[in-house]
Amino acid sequence: ILPNADLTYQLRSSLAVEPGDGHSYACRVEHSSLGGQSVLIPWGHSRCWGPGLAVGITLGVLSVAAVAVALWRSRRK
């Protein structure tokens, strides 16, 4: 149990699973403020874009910059 700055408390729980195990997981929250109801939150798969996204964005920005410079030079003449 961990204290918060507003004098409330939080409880943390963790579970280590192997990637690609084929199972699906959800988190069920029960709290007095929910009026006896519980909330079920499915745990979705996170996407790791990796370096491919950064490379793609960099190439896109460089391409746009090259076209802009080429247009600027052609209009300048």
N, C-alpha and C positions, 0 to 999 in steps of 0.2 A: 504494500500500500504506500503510495507516494503522495506527499502533501502538495497542494497547489498554492499559489500566492493569495488566492481569495479565501483561504481557510477551508476549502473543500479538499477532497481526496480523490485520487484516481488509482485504479488497479490495472496493472499491465500483465499480460500473459502472452507467451510466444510459443510457436511450434515450428521446428525445423523440418522441412520436407525436401526430398530430392526433386530436382527439376525433371519434368517429363514423366512423372510417376503415373499420370493418367487419372488421378483422382481430382475431384472438385471439393472445395472447402467453402464454408460460410461462417460468419461470426454472428452469434445470437446474443443480443444485449437485453438484459432485464434490469429495470431500474424503477425505483419508487415513483419517479416523476412521470413514468409512462402509464400510470394508472392500472397496473396489473398486466398490461400488454407487454409483449416482447417484440423486438425488432430483429429481423434476420437479414444480414447483409452478405450477399454472395461475394466471394473473393475472386475477382477476375484475374485473368492472366495479364501481366504487364508486358508491354512491348519494349524491347531494347533495340533502339534504332542503331546504336553503335556508331562507328566512324563514317559509315556510308552517308548518313544524313548530313554531317558536317562537310564532307567532301562534295556532295551534291550542291549544297547551298553555296559553298565557296566557288565552285565552277560556274554556277548560275550568276553570281555577283560579278565574277571576272568577265564573263561573256557579255553581260549588260554594260559593264564599264568599257570593254573593248569596242562595242558597237557605238556607244556614246562618244568615245574619243574619235572614232573613224568619221562619224557624222559631223562632229565639231570641226575636224580638220578639213573635210570636204566643203563645208559651208564657209570656212574661213578664206579659202582660195578664191 
